[in-house]
């Protein structure tokens, strides 16, 4: 039972179960704002308008990110219709593809067992699994950078033929182009910097002769350039905003108010890499060791990839949790090579013990969240979430304990497999249990109550707020009132698409009433009280803990 990776029946059974669960859970949860609602709505608008060049959110030009994810989501809607699993399909496939490609690269470069372990490690890491089932840009970028990393590992390893090296390097260049289309120049800057650092530390200057620079650059520009040219010709304001504001200023200036301490990502890595935290330090230290007689040092490249990307974003003035998601395939491969080559399994026992200790903190998450909310109904929802998190903690603890038993009896494969299954199941419980609270945050029930009130020409206003997910569920845009935030740049180009003041909204609202034309507005409790104090004629037709929907008739 210690050569599980050689059992094709077992491998295919695990693979089938993994894929079925991964894809199924894409549709069991509401699209939670802000990210999931935003990117689903952008794709819905692209699909509905037929404009595949100018990206828009709520009908307003939105150039913060390139269009790859919006394209893929819009294609998903075109093929399968509007829905939650369709909105998450692209990121779900990127997460799955990352697991498969990481396992394949591990198999080709380090051996069959290492490939098996790498796929298990990545496919059960809390952060990778969670992000693979959320509609956000981070997994889309990470899927493309995983192509880059794995392709260069396969192309450059000492056993590669010249044909394999050429073909896989072209895959690497294509992956970088797609990474640029996923999230911007970061898709080229990060791999380029890693390669420079690898060259300096390994003294392997010959690698530059093996990159197929000529063909690779042609392929890169052929894939990455056309959209930037077309969108710039159609929207002359886009290049400066995208390349200067969204790259230079976001990295160096604190204009987005997303700062964090220098250790921000190191702290996030602790839960993010669970259940493999116990072996991570040893795996990274193991990556420093030079492989004797080898020209290419794959473990050193993996280590540089993980450390540099973490350092790069730690230095940035803008920090969000998903920024370091691209390091997880590299960490999974380092963990796999360490587990595969370790002569003793005492570190696996340490991993199990760390899970047993760490789950206590996991169980406290809903209680901490309860302290941050004011409305009693929201506290009730978070209380209902606690059993899910507690169950996830119990599963993780049980998995750690069973893995310890297998490790003590030198059943290496079973220990690794048990930890992976426990980690994967725990994440599914955490995500699934969040649904009632996530549904409330999204305002889905409120949107469903609005639908019977709507005619084709009914105007919907959003006063002092923008509900990212509600527009997707309503399947129509709203008119913003005294709200700017991420729309500031777009509204400067098209100010006629919003009402800049509440007074202007009241005037428009009264015009609708005088003409006996029905209108709706989404407002917060505070905005409702202010409108009420101004004597605005309105009637509440639906409400929840976060907002109300009013009508003028």
Buried (B, 14 or more C-beta within 10 A) or exposed (E): EBEBBEEEEEBEEBBEEBBEEBBEBBBEBBBBBBBBBBBBBBBBBBBBEEEBBBBBBBBBBBBBBBBBBBBBBBBBBEEEEBBBBBBBBBBBBBBBBBBBBBBBBBBBBBBBBBBBBBBBBBBBBBBBBBBBBBBBBBBBBBBBBBBBBBBBBBBBBEEBEEEBBBBBBBBBBBBBBBBBBBBBBBBBBBBEBBBEBBBEBBEBEEBEEBBBEEEBEEBBEEBBEEBBEEBBEEBEBBBEBBBEBBBEBBBEEEEBEBEBEEEBBEEBBBBBBBBBBBBBEBBBEBBEEEEEEBEBBBBBBBBBBBBBBBEBBBEBBBBBBBBBBBBBBBBBBBBBBBBBEBEEBEBBBBBBBBBBEBBEEBBEBBEEBBEEBEEEEBBBBBEEBBEBBBBBBBBBBBBBBBBBBBBBEEBBBBBBBBBBBBBBBBBBBBBBBBBBBBBBBBBBBBBEBBEEBBEEEBBBBBBBBBBBBBBBBBBBBBBBBBBBEBBEBBBEBEEEBBBBEBEEBBEBBEEBBEEEBBBBBBBBEEBBEBBEEEEBEBEEBBBBBBBBBBBBE
